[in-house]
Every structure is written in structure tokens, then in C-alpha cells.
Amino acid sequence: MNNVTKDIFYVGVNDHKLDLFEGMYDVPNGMAYNSYVIADEKIAVMDTVDINFGDEWLANIKEVLGDRSPDYLIIQHMEPDHSACIDKFFETYPNAAIVGNAKTFGMLTAFFPNLQTPNKVTVKDGEKLSLGSHELTFITAPMVHWPEVMVTYDNADKVIFSADGFGKFGALDADEDWACEARRYYFGIVGKYGAQVQALLKKMSALDIQTICPLHGPILKENLSYYLGLYNTWSSYGVESEGVFIAYTSVYGNTKKAAELLKEKLLEKGCPKVAIADLAREDMAESVEDGFRYGKLVLAAPTYNGTLFPFMAQYIDWLIERNYQNRTIGIIENGSWAATAAKCIKAKFENSKNITWTETTVSVKSALKPENITQIEALADELLK
């Protein structure tokens, strides 16, 4: 087993069979379901794992503890990828107590109506639990990203068990960049709840944290200011990278040509970074990630049935559902007889905060014409101001 510290052990599992996380997020490198054991005078297990890995998880616990039995099962998050094996745990360790907050136990009854757990410890924000030399402090984090979520701070080893916070897609044996998959995970799963993440970060700022143990992804020990800084940027809807993201949909290729020409012009004029995505063919969650990563966004879409092309409509819905704000947006629309894409795009953002629209809107009628090239030049200049 992997030691996190002298007394804290990793007992989680890797899932390489999963294709879609939460039924919609593509995970080509699988997922990790993390669980930890704190072995002190008393023993605490932090969360369980997905239903398909209960036996492997219990074997990992057994390898750490041998003949000792856990005193507590601490549930920080009731989503089934972390709670599905609660009943299996109590079949093996019936004398343990389950630790959660009032909302945890409400959900526990909903998920496990027949579970018999005679020993329950209900904790509130700021309450502590002593295991011996390790004293745990429970910090409620409602809507990060479920209402019952809490995180746990171990004062002895300066470890915070961060629930879904600081998690990422990908199994632990995947060789991939942390930020890319953590960003896609954050904006897909948690992005709507920036204010709640900010509240949690404020609570965490008062703690001496040397290690972050999330429920997904690697344990973080080095350069914690980097991870905390990214989370602060993401949850405050700040700009992470200077540049422009162009998201387009195209039926016969003409809107695509306009989008690609804009990219070419931006790069010629010195734009530090231009990313582009075909929303019909590329992973929607990655496009959402890039929409939040950059400070400027261009939406290029044809009119379709008098409104927006479906993939563009879906993309914007995903953005605004996650509180898209503090951005500059430009538009390229196309319409062969009655272009309404620009009007429809602006209507979708009418309740979004701090959206600045470019003065230039490129309006293509069927195919690119000289006046459209002039408009694209003007839009590029405006985006680079």
C-alpha cells in the first residue's frame, strides 16, 4: 500500500473499465476512486469506492490493518462513486461507527434504506474527532458539489481530505497533465458552484496544509500554491490564460472557413494563443473547459430552423449552467436567407454577468465574401485590443 504519511495510507482503486463518468464525461484514462486509512490509537477510513470495486477496496484495507478493525467510517460525500460500498463495509466491520453530518445521514437513508448502522456520529462544522495523536476537524462544504459535502483536516500531519475538491479525471497510473484533466473535471462537475468553492478556500486559508488528499486523482504534496491558485482562478471565474477560444458549428463548411480565417488573422496579429474546436466533433466538456480558460470567446454558428445549430445551443447551455461570466464574446453568424444566430446567441447570455460583446459581428450569407473578410479583420483587431 502507498503511504501518504507514517499513519495515513491510500487504499483506493483504479477503474479502467469506465468509459463515461457520470454517464456523460469521456474518461479515456479511466478514474481513480480514492479512499484513505488513518491508523492511530483509533482507526478511521475515509470514504468508500465505486460499487464495482468493493472487494478490492476491502482487501486494500485488510492489507493495511491486518487483524485490526476500523473504529470509524467517515463519509465526506454521498455520491455513489464514493459511498456505494458503505453496506459492504459494515458487513465486514459491523462494530464501526459511521461519521457524517445531518445531511449525510438523510442521504444515507435514501441510498441504503435497509442499512443497519447502530453507531452513528453526527458532526457539525468545526467539530473535532480525536483518534489519538491525530485530531480531525470537519469542515462543511455545502454544494461543493452536493449539499452534504464536508472536508476533513488532520492537524497532526497537516493533511486535508478534500472530497471532490482538487480532483481530476483519469486513473492514478495514467501519465497525463494534471491541470488539463482537473480543469475539465472542475468545470464539468463543480463549475456552477464557484461561490461555494470560494467559501471553502477561505476556510482552508486558515489552515496549515501540507498535503491534499482528494477523492479523485493524485495526492498533492508539492507546490500546493499552484493548485490552490488555479482553484481560486477557476472558482472566481477569472482568466487563466490570455488568448481566444473559437467554438464553431458548421453544416457545409462555410462557417468553419470563417472561424479558421479568424484564427489565422489572430495569430498573424500576434495573439498569444488561439484555440479552436468543432463542437459537433470534439469533446463538449473540453470545449467548456476552454471557454472558461480563456478571457475571450468567439462563437461561430449557422442559423438552423430559425434558431441555433443544436451543438452550439448545447454548448452555450453548458456554459451558462456553470455561471459563465467576466468574458468578452464575439460572434460569427451564417444564414442563407434569414440569419438569426447572433440574436439567438445574445439572448442566451442575457442573464449572464459581466459579458462584453464585441462591436463587430461577422454576418455571412451562405459563403464568405470580401466584406466578410473585412469584418473578420476588424473582429481580430477588436479581440486583440
HELIX and SHEET records of a PDB file:
HELIX    1   1 ILE A   51  PHE A   53  5                                   3    
HELIX    2   2 GLY A   54  LEU A   65  1                                  12    
HELIX    3   3 PRO A   80  SER A   83  1                                   4    
HELIX    4   4 ILE A   86  THR A   92  1                                   7    
HELIX    5   5 ALA A  102  PHE A  111  1                                  10    
HELIX    6   6 TRP A  178  TYR A  185  1                                   8    
HELIX    7   7 TYR A  186  VAL A  190  3                                   5    
HELIX    8   8 GLY A  191  TYR A  193  5                                   3    
HELIX    9   9 GLY A  194  MET A  204  1                                  11    
HELIX   10  10 LEU A  224  SER A  235  1                                  12    
HELIX   11  11 ASN A  254  GLU A  268  1                                  15    
HELIX   12  12 MET A  284  ARG A  293  1                                  10    
HELIX   13  13 PRO A  310  GLU A  321  1                                  12    
HELIX   14  14 ALA A  341  LYS A  348  1                                   8    
HELIX   15  15 PRO A  370  LEU A  383  1                                  14    
SHEET    1   A 7 ASN A   2  ASN A   3  0                                        
SHEET    2   A 7 ILE A   8  TYR A  10 -1                                        
SHEET    3   A 7 TYR A  36  ALA A  39 -1                                        
SHEET    4   A 7 ILE A  43  MET A  46 -1                                        
SHEET    5   A 7 TYR A  72  ILE A  74  1                                        
SHEET    6   A 7 ALA A  97  GLY A 100  1                                        
SHEET    7   A 7 LYS A 120  THR A 122  1                                        
SHEET    1   B 2 VAL A  13  ASP A  15  0                                        
SHEET    2   B 2 MET A  31  TYR A  33 -1                                        
SHEET    1   C 2 LEU A  20  PHE A  21  0                                        
SHEET    2   C 2 TYR A  25  ASP A  26 -1                                        
SHEET    1   D 5 LYS A 128  SER A 130  0                                        
SHEET    2   D 5 GLU A 135  THR A 140 -1                                        
SHEET    3   D 5 MET A 150  ASP A 154 -1                                        
SHEET    4   D 5 VAL A 159  PHE A 161 -1                                        
SHEET    5   D 5 THR A 211  CYS A 213  1                                        
SHEET    1   E 4 VAL A 274  ASP A 278  0                                        
SHEET    2   E 4 SER A 241  TYR A 248  1                                        
SHEET    3   E 4 TYR A 294  TYR A 304  1                                        
SHEET    4   E 4 THR A 307  LEU A 308 -1                                        
SHEET    1   F 5 VAL A 274  ASP A 278  0                                        
SHEET    2   F 5 SER A 241  TYR A 248  1                                        
SHEET    3   F 5 TYR A 294  TYR A 304  1                                        
SHEET    4   F 5 ARG A 327  ASN A 334  1                                        
SHEET    5   F 5 ILE A 355  VAL A 364  1                                        
END                                                                             
